[in-house]
């Protein structure tokens, strides 16, 4: 794949933007509202901090309406007490929660409460201001010999896809520049299913932000509604690498459907071609198998009743989390087959990349 994949990508525009009173009091909140208005999106400034959504009674219509809504709010105190986010990074830093995409395996379905509106945070300066307090702490990279070169790491895409919202918020650019100015052993990380990286290419990033493209075979595209094509994501990743960013591939969720070996071999080959002529590329790989909880399955079944994604008990085992909840993961034999395949295929096709983890 060349670097000249068309860059005019369709950007997500919400049907409406609602701004809480506290968000409107923030400079960044007002800037987000102005960006949305400039793009022709109706903006409603609320007189309080309560989000009165007035969604339809019909669950399907309510889902659709919520997914077309962007709320500009202030991150609550709980979001300003960073949480560890193993195995990706030391700490999770949230610029938003919710996502405009329509992925029928979305893990946010079981993680976020209420209607699936996308909330973006107006108190960006406050969020950036707390980060130095976490320098040198954490248990994933800060204390890992294998990943110590990454420094203290901060993951910005746990509860959202920040690139999908960047044209509306500017939050990701501001955070990248903040890390670029931060003269310390730190790294910002984000992963995305989108490709509109142009606002990021000329930023003074200092090599302290790693972008990863979340990819899956083209055959699984129906499971990733509203996202950019994988070819566009990979081309964007190559452009970021040429702009001096460290990069990565997040192959997720790995789905053991019929023909998965051929599908993933083709995907890995596609990635190899996209990055083949990028000089001195710093590339990592993260491998995440498909899993779900009973709660997320129920929500996803209600959101995407026609999805052909297999969430049956076939080839599955139950796994208990540290909090005592249940996840359905692939059974041991399926996991072993998957892992052996990926380790061999990646070593052969992408020998310059290093695998960070398998889960």
N, C-alpha and C positions, 0 to 999 in steps of 0.2 A: 504494500500500500504506500502511496506517495503522500507527501505533506500537503497536496493541493486538493484534498477532499473539500467540497464546498463548505464554506464557513458561515453562510447565511442560514442559520438554524432557526427553527421556530421556537421562540421563547414563550414560556408559560405566562399568560395574563389571567389573573383572577377576575371573576365577574364583579367582585366588589372588594374594597379594602375598608376595614373598620379600625379606627385608632382610638385607644382608650385615653382618658383624660391625662393619666400619668405619662403615657407614651408621648402625647402631644407636648408635654412640658419638657421633653428631652430633645436636644438639638438633632440627634440621630433619628429620632422618631419623626420629627418634622421633615427631615430630609427624605425618609422613606415615603412619607405621604406625598411629597412633591414629586418624587420619581414616578410614583404610580399615577398621579394626576397627569403628568407630562406624557405618559403612555396611553392616556385616554381612559383609565380605569376610574370609576366612581369611587370617591373617598368620603367616608362618613366619620366625622369627628364626634365621639361620644361625650356626654356630659359627666360620665362616671367611669369607673374601671370595670364595671360589669358588662360582659359580652352578651347582649341580648340578640341571639341569633335568629329567633323566629323561624325555625326550620319546619318543613312540612311534616305531617304526621306519618306519612308513608315512609318506611325505613329506606327504601331504595332512593326515593326522591331526596330524603334528608341527607343521605350519603353524598349524592351528586351535588347538592347545594353546598354542603360543608366543604367538599373538595374544591369548590370554586371560590372559596372565601379565604382571604388573607387577613389576619388580625395582627395589628401592631400593638404590642403590650410591653410591659416591663418585666424582666426576668425576676421571679420571686426569690426571696432569700435562700430557698433550698437549692436553686440553680447557682448560687454564688458560693456554695460549699461543694467544691469539686469532688466527684466520685471516681474511684479507680475504674479502669475500663480494660481489664485484661481480656484477651492476650494482645490487643492492639497497641495500647499506650498506657502511660502512667496515669493520666488524668483525662477526664471528659470535660470539654468546654463547650457549652451550648450557645450557639447564636440564634437558634430557632428550634421549634419542635413541630413535626409534621412535614409532609412532603407532597408536592403536586402530582407525583407519578401514581400509577395504578398497578402496582405489582401484586399479583395474586398470591405471593408467598410472603408479603411484607411482615417483618417481625414487629413493626410498630403497632400492628393491630392488637397485639396482646400487651403492649407496654404503655400506651397512652390512653387516658380516660376521656370519655365524652366523644362528641362528634369529631370526625377527622379533619377539622380545619387546620390550616397552617398558621402557626403563631411565630412571629419574628420579634426579636427583642430590641427595644429602643435604647436601653441603658448600656450601650456598647462600651463606653468609656469606663463604667464601673466594672464590667466583666474583664476588660483588659487590665484594669488596675489591681485585681486580686491575684493575677497569675504569678508575679514574682515571689509571692509567699509560698509557692509550691516548688520553687527551684531546688533541685537536688533531692527531692522526695519522690516517693512512688516505688513500686516493686516490679514493674515490667521492664523498663529500659534503664532506669536509674541504678538498679542493683544487678543488672544482667551483664555478664562478661561478653556474651555473644552480641548484645545490642548496645553496649555502653557508648559506642561512637555516636548514637542518636541523641544522647543527652536526656534531659527530662522531656518527655513527650506529652503532647496535648492533642487529643482526638476531637475534631470539630464536626464529625458526621455521624455521631451515635444516634441522634434523634431526628436527623434531617439530612437533606442533600443540599449543602450550602451553595453549590454552584448553580443549582436549579433556580435559586432565588436571587442570585447576585445582581441581575439587572434591575431588580426591584429594591434591593437593600444596600448594596455596596459594603455589606458587613465583612464578607470574606476578604475583599481587597484591603480593608482597613486592618484586619487582624494579621494578614500576611505582612503588611508594612510594619506593623508593631513588632512582629517577630524579626523582621529584617533589621530593625534598629536595636534589638535586644542583644547586646554583646555578652552572650552567655551560652553554655552548652545546652541548647534547647531545640526542639523541633515541633512545628505545627504539622498536623496530619489531617487530610480529608480525603474521602473517597466519593466518587460520583458516577452516575449513569448519564451524565449530560456532557456537552462538548463545547459550550460557549466560553472558552477560556481567554478570549481576546482581551478583556479588561485586566487580566492577570499577567500577561506576557511581559510588559515593560515595568512591572513593579520592582522596587528595590527589596528583593526578598532575602538576600544574603545567604541563599542556600539553606534556609532554616524552615522551609515548608516542603513537605512531600505530598504531591498529588498522586492518588491512585485511581485508576479507572476500574470500576466494577463491571465485569464482563461475564457473559454466558453465551453459549452457541446460538446462532441465528434461529435454529429450530425451536428455541425456547422464547423467542421474541413475544409470542402471545401472552407470556406470563409477566411481561414488563411493559405494560401499557403506558403511554405518555412519555416515554424516555427517548433519548436519541439513539440512533442505530449504533451497534458496536463498532462498525468501521469508523464512524465519526468520533466516537470516544477514543479509539486508539490513535487516530490522526491528531486529536487534541492533545493526547498524552505525549506524542512525539514532539509537538510544538512546544509543550511545556519543558520537555527535556532539553530541547535546543535553546530555550531561554534560561537554562542553568538550574532548573529545579530538579531535585531528586524526584524520582517517580516510582510507581508501583502498579502492580496488577492485583486486584482483589477478585479472585474467581469464586463467585458466590451468587446464590447458594448452589453448590454442586448437586445436581439432580440425577439420580441413577435411573433414568427412564430408558426404555428400549433404544438401543443404538448409541448409548452415551459414550462409548469408547471412541467411535468414529467422530461424533460431534465434538468432543473435547479435544481430540487430536487436531481437528481442523481449526478450532478456536486458538489453540496454542501456536499452531503454524501461522495463523493470521497475525497474532501478536508478534511473533518473531519477524515476520515480513515488515510490519509497521515500524519496528524499532531497529531494523537491520543497519540502517545508514546513520543512526544517531551516534555521534562520537562520544566516547567516555561516559556512557550512560550509567547512572546509579539507579538500579532497579531492584525492587523487592517484590516478593510474591506472598500473598496470603490466601490460604485455602480453607474455605468454610463450607461444610456440607449442610444440606437442607435439614432443618429441624423445625418443630413447631410444638406449641403447648396446646392442651385441650381448649383453653380460652381463646388463643389466637386462631385456632382452626374454626371455632364457632363463629368468630367475627368475620373471618375471611370467607367462609361459606355463605354468610349473609351478604357480604359486599360483592362477591364474584360467584354467583350460583352456577354460572355456566363454565367455570374454569375446568380445564382438564388436568390440572396439577394433581398428582397422586398424593393424597394425604390419608391413605388407608393404612392398615396395620401390616401390610406386606413388607417384609424385609426390615421391620422396625423393632426397636427395643426402647424400653423406658429408661430415662436417665434422671436422677435426682440432682437438682441444683443445690448449692450451699444454703439456699433459703428453704429447702424442703419441697419446692414445687417440682412438677414432672415435665420433662421434655421428651418428645418422641424423636429419636435419632435412628440412623441406619444401624442394623445389627452388626455384630463383630465381623462376620465374614464379608458383608458388603463393604464395610469400612476398610477392611484390609485390602480388598480388591481395588477399591477406589484409590487408596493411598499409594499402593505399589504402582498403579498406572501413572498417576500424576508425578511421582518422584522420577520415574524413568523417562517419561515424555518431556518433562521440564528440563531435566539434565541434558537431554539430547538436543532440544530445540532452543532453549533459552539458557545456555550455560553461564552467561554473564550475570544472570539474576540470582538472588539468594532468597530462599524460602524462609519466611519469618516464623510461620506456625501452620499447623494443621489442626482443625477442630471439626 
